Amino acid sequence: MGNRLSKIYTKTGDDGTTGLGNGERIAKDHARMEAIGNIDELNCTVGLLIEYLEDDLYMKLLRGIQHDLFDLGGELSIPGFTLIQEGHVEAIENALDEINADLPPLKNFILPGGSKAAAQCHMARAICRRAERSLVSLSKAETVNHEASLYLNRLSDLMFVMARAIARANGGDEILWDSKRGQD
């Protein structure tokens, strides 16, 4: 691939608009740009999560998710274009089932934490939920790939289960919410 960005600043966005992949210009605060921005932030957070991991346990899975998220951002930058398919959702569901199978049943609410990596995974979960909400907002005004919404929904579940597994790795513990704290 040749040089795509020979000059980083273009000044074309100085008027508060940004260009989409199809050449259309829209406001930087448009619901489409909000969704793209949230997905980009999620991708950055997943990248940070990878750096917090102490072993390769989930690295390949997370790198694949980063590529999917980049594809999703690209999909949203060209209205009507679709990259995320049913197979992407199924892959997340399969990973979710595999990781969850080794965890004990959930009997309490869990607070973010347990390790730096587990806390970062919870951060990715929360940002993923925001990205999903922004995609839902966009879908109220424009047609959005339904598989993309399903993907983000399943991905937030995967991040939750992965956070549990990461917190328990190497003898660690999950932090359980104490509903009776301070009532003694």
C-alpha positions in Angstrom: 0.0 0.0 0.0 1.3 3.4 -0.9 1.4 6.5 1.3 -2.1 7.3 2.2 -1.5 10.3 4.5 1.4 12.4 3.3 0.2 15.4 5.3 -1.6 14.8 8.7 -3.3 18.1 9.0 -5.6 19.2 6.1 -7.5 22.1 7.7 -10.7 20.7 6.0 -12.2 20.1 9.4 -11.7 23.6 10.7 -15.3 24.4 10.0 -16.6 21.7 12.3 -17.2 19.1 9.7 -15.3 15.9 8.9 -15.1 13.8 5.8 -16.6 10.3 5.4 -15.2 7.5 3.3 -17.7 8.2 0.6 -16.6 11.9 0.3 -19.7 13.3 2.2 -18.9 15.8 4.9 -20.9 15.8 8.1 -20.7 17.7 11.4 -18.1 16.4 13.9 -20.9 16.0 16.5 -23.1 14.0 14.2 -24.4 10.7 15.7 -22.4 8.8 13.1 -19.2 10.5 14.3 -20.1 9.9 17.9 -20.4 6.2 17.2 -17.1 6.1 15.2 -15.4 8.0 18.1 -16.7 5.6 20.7 -15.6 2.6 18.7 -12.1 4.2 18.2 -11.9 4.8 22.0 -12.9 1.2 22.6 -10.2 0.0 20.3 -7.6 2.1 22.1 -8.8 0.7 25.4 -8.5 -2.9 24.1 -5.0 -2.1 23.0 -4.2 -0.9 26.5 -5.7 -4.0 28.0 -3.4 -6.1 25.9 -0.4 -4.2 27.3 -1.6 -5.0 30.9 -1.9 -8.7 30.3 0.9 -10.7 31.9 0.7 -13.6 29.4 -0.6 -14.4 26.0 -3.9 -15.9 27.4 -6.2 -13.6 25.5 -3.8 -11.7 23.3 -4.7 -13.3 19.9 -8.4 -12.9 20.7 -8.1 -9.3 21.6 -5.9 -8.4 18.6 -8.6 -10.0 16.4 -11.2 -7.8 18.2 -9.1 -4.7 17.5 -9.2 -5.5 13.8 -12.9 -6.1 14.0 -13.4 -2.7 15.7 -11.3 -1.0 13.1 -13.4 -2.6 10.4 -16.5 -1.5 12.2 -15.3 2.1 12.3 -14.6 1.8 8.6 -18.0 0.4 8.0 -19.6 3.4 9.7 -17.4 5.8 7.8 -19.2 4.7 4.5 -23.0 4.8 5.0 -24.5 1.6 3.7 -21.2 -0.3 3.6 -21.1 -3.5 5.7 -18.1 -5.4 7.0 -19.3 -6.9 10.3 -21.1 -10.2 9.5 -22.9 -12.9 11.5 -19.6 -14.8 11.7 -18.0 -12.0 13.7 -20.9 -12.2 16.2 -20.6 -16.0 16.4 -16.8 -15.8 17.0 -17.5 -13.5 20.0 -20.2 -15.9 21.3 -17.9 -18.9 21.0 -15.1 -17.1 22.9 -17.6 -16.0 25.5 -18.9 -19.5 26.0 -15.4 -20.9 26.2 -14.1 -18.5 28.8 -17.4 -18.5 30.9 -17.3 -22.4 31.1 -14.3 -22.2 33.4 -15.8 -19.6 35.8 -18.0 -20.3 38.8 -21.6 -19.2 38.6 -22.1 -15.5 39.3 -23.8 -15.1 42.7 -23.0 -11.4 43.4 -22.3 -8.2 41.6 -18.7 -7.6 40.8 -16.8 -4.3 41.1 -14.2 -3.4 38.5 -10.8 -4.4 39.8 -8.9 -7.5 40.9 -5.8 -6.5 38.9 -4.8 -3.8 36.5 -5.7 -5.9 33.5 -9.1 -6.9 35.0 -9.9 -3.3 35.8 -8.9 -2.3 32.2 -11.1 -5.1 30.9 -14.0 -3.6 32.8 -13.1 -0.2 31.4 -13.3 -1.7 27.9 -16.7 -3.2 28.8 -18.1 0.1 29.9 -16.8 1.9 26.8 -18.2 -0.9 24.6 -21.6 -0.4 26.2 -21.4 3.4 25.4 -20.3 2.5 21.8 -23.4 0.3 21.5 -25.7 3.0 22.8 -24.3 5.5 20.3 -24.9 2.9 17.5 -28.5 2.5 18.7 -28.9 6.3 18.6 -27.5 6.4 15.1 -29.9 3.7 14.1 -32.9 5.8 15.0 -31.9 8.3 12.3 -30.2 6.1 9.7 -29.9 2.5 8.7 -27.2 0.7 10.6 -25.9 -2.9 10.1 -27.8 -4.9 12.7 -24.9 -7.4 13.0 -22.7 -4.4 14.2 -25.1 -3.8 17.1 -25.1 -7.5 18.0 -21.3 -7.6 17.8 -21.0 -4.7 20.3 -23.6 -6.2 22.6 -21.8 -9.6 22.7 -18.4 -7.9 23.0 -19.5 -6.1 26.2 -20.6 -9.5 27.6 -17.2 -11.0 26.6 -15.3 -8.2 28.3 -17.2 -8.8 31.5 -16.5 -12.5 31.5 -12.9 -11.9 30.4 -12.5 -9.5 33.3 -13.7 -12.1 35.7 -11.3 -14.7 34.3 -8.4 -12.2 34.3 -9.1 -11.2 37.9 -9.1 -14.9 39.0 -5.9 -15.7 37.0 -2.8 -16.6 39.0 -4.7 -17.0 42.2 -6.3 -13.5 42.2 -9.8 -12.6 43.3 -12.8 -10.8 41.9 -14.0 -7.9 44.0 -17.5 -8.6 45.1 -20.0 -5.8 45.8 -20.9 -5.7 49.5 -24.5 -4.6 49.9 -24.2 -4.5 53.7 -21.0 -2.4 54.0 -21.1 0.1 56.8 -24.3 -1.3 58.3 -22.7 -3.1 61.2 
